[in-house]
Amino acid sequence: MAKLKIYTTDFCSWCDRAKRILESRGIEYEELNIHGNPAMRDEIEALTGRRDVPQIFIDDQHIGDDDDLAELAQTGNLEKMLQLEGEGSMSTTEKNNGDAIEERNVIIIGGGTAGFAAGVYTSRAMLEPLLITGDALGGQLSLTLDLENYPGFFGTEAVDFIQGLQQQAERFGTEVRFDMVTEVDFNRHPFYVKTYEKEYLAKSVIICTGASPRMLEVPGEEEFGGRGVSYCATCDGFFFQNQRLIVVGGGDAALEEGIFLTKFASEVFVVHRRDQLRASQIMQERAFKNDKIKFIWNTVVEEIQGDGEKVNGALLRNVDTDEKQVFPIDGVFIFVGHIPNTELFKGTIEFDDQDYIVVDKLQGTNIPGVFAAGDVHDHIFRQAITAGGAGAAAAISAEKFIAELENRSYPGQ
Ligand SMILES: Cc1cc2nc3c(=O)[nH]c(=O)nc-3n(C[C@H](O)[C@H](O)[C@H](O)COP(=O)(O)OP(=O)(O)OC[C@H]3O[C@@H](n4cnc5c(N)ncnc54)[C@H](O)[C@@H]3O)c2cc1C
């Protein structure tokens, strides 16, 4: 049997995600935490050329990061590579009852705050919901360290909050599957939902697919991804001990992550295209007070440059004067907003002009029985608390829809 080894660090949600994938499949692994261990950090960089974690090996073969692991798991190839098949272990497809189309009352697409809130409410309504997590269990909160503004949760680590979301939903009867929806057909009822591993029919579907970090889309960004370009400070900050970093963006996420990076970096330059920040006052005050943070105003990153191996500079342009400069830098952390994860529903569900799903006051979409909640429809508030509230509302609406469908009475009627 082959051995799986995973390099991680503290406060790395993507490392936690990789470990959860392995644990949910009963796969044993050796964890090598590089936090506070510069020799091990240098070793991983030498072995892979990468400056991010997690990095995963099967025996001596580097298989990549958590995304690569998720893909291997979802395609059933992970067990094959580990030579686990045939030794009594089951692929997830087998665990999920093979090829038969499974019929459910409610399918919740998305394992973020909105999805789990919908799970709590639909399971308490005895609808035995199925929640399909996608590749980011916990959603966007898995990209951050602390959750400071969710009422009732003060100074809570995001990773604990995510575990709580899942445990609470499961306790009431939500079935959580680590899988990815690849196709839907809402033109028939029950609605059709296909994942990497299975096909389903559902009386009601709640879409909670949230949003993903927006890329800068400049030359060098893709080439140096994981080699100095990052979208997660808590995961990758440790690789930049005493180095100079750029954070791109002017919102809460940019400042929060920038402040976190000052634990490691010698200097953090926040590059913002305007002369004012969008971030909340409290975040602005914290950033302005931090000696290691400097601001480069009215400026955009035009190109990320490197030596072939890793980032060594960024081409900056002042938007007022058009003046350009090559800024020597070791890493670029990008927090420039989000795009809704709605591609899957294009042509079926009504979108607004920014590709967010349009919902009514009951979280209903243009298709009766299909509801949406969270950042997938909300481009104004985009908070965990508002996503959770919308998830609960969508669940109550789904419960009512199914009760009416089955000619049953509905609580409150
Ligand atoms: C760095 C950072 C820090 C933040 N800090 C805070 C904070 O302190 N407080 C706060 O209130 N908010 C914070 N937010 C915002 C908050 O995280 C979001 O508003 C919230 O996560 C939205 O929840 P959601 O469930 O709508 O979507 P998401 O959290 O985006 O979750 C979407 C889910 O859908 C799944 N998915 C996507 N596509 C598919 C598919 N095809 N099949 C199955 N599943 C799929 C994903 O895997 C994921 O599980 C922060 C955001 C970021 C990026």
PDBQT file of the ligand as one rigid body, heavy atoms in Angstrom, charges set to zero:
ROOT
HETATM    1  C1  LIG A 501     -11.116  36.268   3.094  1.00  0.00    +0.000 C 
HETATM    2  C2  LIG A 501     -12.561  36.409   3.476  1.00  0.00    +0.000 A 
HETATM    3  C3  LIG A 501     -12.898  36.796   4.771  1.00  0.00    +0.000 A 
HETATM    4  C4  LIG A 501     -14.251  36.921   5.138  1.00  0.00    +0.000 A 
HETATM    5  N1  LIG A 501     -14.537  37.268   6.427  1.00  0.00    +0.000 NA
HETATM    6  C5  LIG A 501     -15.835  37.372   6.807  1.00  0.00    +0.000 A 
HETATM    7  C6  LIG A 501     -16.186  37.663   8.145  1.00  0.00    +0.000 A 
HETATM    8  O1  LIG A 501     -15.326  37.843   9.003  1.00  0.00    +0.000 OA
HETATM    9  N2  LIG A 501     -17.498  37.772   8.450  1.00  0.00    +0.000 N 
HETATM   10  C7  LIG A 501     -18.485  37.598   7.532  1.00  0.00    +0.000 A 
HETATM   11  O2  LIG A 501     -19.665  37.671   7.869  1.00  0.00    +0.000 OA
HETATM   12  N3  LIG A 501     -18.187  37.290   6.252  1.00  0.00    +0.000 NA
HETATM   13  C8  LIG A 501     -16.896  37.189   5.860  1.00  0.00    +0.000 A 
HETATM   14  N4  LIG A 501     -16.603  36.897   4.571  1.00  0.00    +0.000 N 
HETATM   15  C9  LIG A 501     -17.707  36.734   3.613  1.00  0.00    +0.000 C 
HETATM   16  C10 LIG A 501     -18.373  35.375   3.828  1.00  0.00    +0.000 C 
HETATM   17  O3  LIG A 501     -17.367  34.381   3.804  1.00  0.00    +0.000 OA
HETATM   18  C11 LIG A 501     -19.423  35.105   2.747  1.00  0.00    +0.000 C 
HETATM   19  O4  LIG A 501     -20.377  36.142   2.737  1.00  0.00    +0.000 OA
HETATM   20  C12 LIG A 501     -20.138  33.792   3.012  1.00  0.00    +0.000 C 
HETATM   21  O5  LIG A 501     -19.185  32.749   3.068  1.00  0.00    +0.000 OA
HETATM   22  C13 LIG A 501     -21.156  33.464   1.928  1.00  0.00    +0.000 C 
HETATM   23  O6  LIG A 501     -21.661  32.190   2.200  1.00  0.00    +0.000 OA
HETATM   24  P1  LIG A 501     -22.343  31.312   1.059  1.00  0.00    +0.000 P 
HETATM   25  O7  LIG A 501     -22.772  30.071   1.736  1.00  0.00    +0.000 OA
HETATM   26  O8  LIG A 501     -23.358  32.121   0.362  1.00  0.00    +0.000 OA
HETATM   27  O9  LIG A 501     -21.230  31.023  -0.030  1.00  0.00    +0.000 OA
HETATM   28  P2  LIG A 501     -19.749  30.449   0.060  1.00  0.00    +0.000 P 
HETATM   29  O10 LIG A 501     -19.181  30.657   1.401  1.00  0.00    +0.000 OA
HETATM   30  O11 LIG A 501     -19.050  31.046  -1.114  1.00  0.00    +0.000 OA
HETATM   31  O12 LIG A 501     -19.944  28.878  -0.159  1.00  0.00    +0.000 OA
HETATM   32  C14 LIG A 501     -20.253  28.359  -1.412  1.00  0.00    +0.000 C 
HETATM   33  C15 LIG A 501     -20.277  26.863  -1.358  1.00  0.00    +0.000 C 
HETATM   34  O13 LIG A 501     -20.784  26.357  -2.605  1.00  0.00    +0.000 OA
HETATM   35  C16 LIG A 501     -19.986  25.256  -2.998  1.00  0.00    +0.000 C 
HETATM   36  N5  LIG A 501     -20.108  25.079  -4.451  1.00  0.00    +0.000 N 
HETATM   37  C17 LIG A 501     -19.763  25.911  -5.449  1.00  0.00    +0.000 A 
HETATM   38  N6  LIG A 501     -20.010  25.324  -6.641  1.00  0.00    +0.000 NA
HETATM   39  C18 LIG A 501     -20.542  24.104  -6.380  1.00  0.00    +0.000 A 
HETATM   40  C19 LIG A 501     -20.993  23.011  -7.180  1.00  0.00    +0.000 A 
HETATM   41  N7  LIG A 501     -20.960  23.057  -8.514  1.00  0.00    +0.000 N 
HETATM   42  N8  LIG A 501     -21.449  21.894  -6.560  1.00  0.00    +0.000 NA
HETATM   43  C20 LIG A 501     -21.512  21.824  -5.210  1.00  0.00    +0.000 A 
HETATM   44  N9  LIG A 501     -21.099  22.827  -4.409  1.00  0.00    +0.000 NA
HETATM   45  C21 LIG A 501     -20.610  23.941  -4.987  1.00  0.00    +0.000 A 
HETATM   46  C22 LIG A 501     -18.587  25.618  -2.527  1.00  0.00    +0.000 C 
HETATM   47  O14 LIG A 501     -17.776  24.449  -2.450  1.00  0.00    +0.000 OA
HETATM   48  C23 LIG A 501     -18.916  26.201  -1.151  1.00  0.00    +0.000 C 
HETATM   49  O15 LIG A 501     -19.022  25.169  -0.213  1.00  0.00    +0.000 OA
HETATM   50  C24 LIG A 501     -15.279  36.725   4.179  1.00  0.00    +0.000 A 
HETATM   51  C25 LIG A 501     -14.936  36.357   2.873  1.00  0.00    +0.000 A 
HETATM   52  C26 LIG A 501     -13.599  36.193   2.525  1.00  0.00    +0.000 A 
HETATM   53  C27 LIG A 501     -13.253  35.776   1.111  1.00  0.00    +0.000 C 
ENDROOT
TORSDOF 0
